[in-house]
Amino acid sequence: MITQRLKLLATEVFRLYLDQMFSVEVAQALREQGNDVVRASEADYGRADDQQILEKAILENRILVTLEEHFGDWVILRLADIQGLFVLK
């Protein structure tokens, strides 16, 4: 069952919103795989705080991808409204 889900994920196209710390090269590699990717810096959110980044991802119905282990204050941010969240280490 897990193997089947992983195969589906490998072929699925994602709408991603990358936090500020992701490079153009990472975004381009994800786009080349067929994903719909927006970087915070490309959307004039290069200096935005965590709340603004999250709101933008919610507004655009995108999965937020961040490298920050402690992204914002999880207690206050509207995580229930977001399409998804990947925190990479």
Stockholm file with secondary structure:
# STOCKHOLM 1.0

chainA/1-89         MITQRLKLLATEVFRLYLDQMFSVEVAQALREQGNDVVRASEADYGRADDQQILEKAILENRILVTLEEHFGDWVILRLADIQGLFVLK
#=GR chainA/1-89 SS CHHHHHHHHHHCCCEEEECTTCCHHHHHHHHHTTCEEEETTTTTCTTCCHHHHHHHHHHTTCEEEECCTTCSCTTTSCGGGSSEEEECC
#=GC SS_cons        CHHHHHHHHHHCCCEEEECTTCCHHHHHHHHHTTCEEEETTTTTCTTCCHHHHHHHHHHTTCEEEECCTTCSCTTTSCGGGSSEEEECC
//
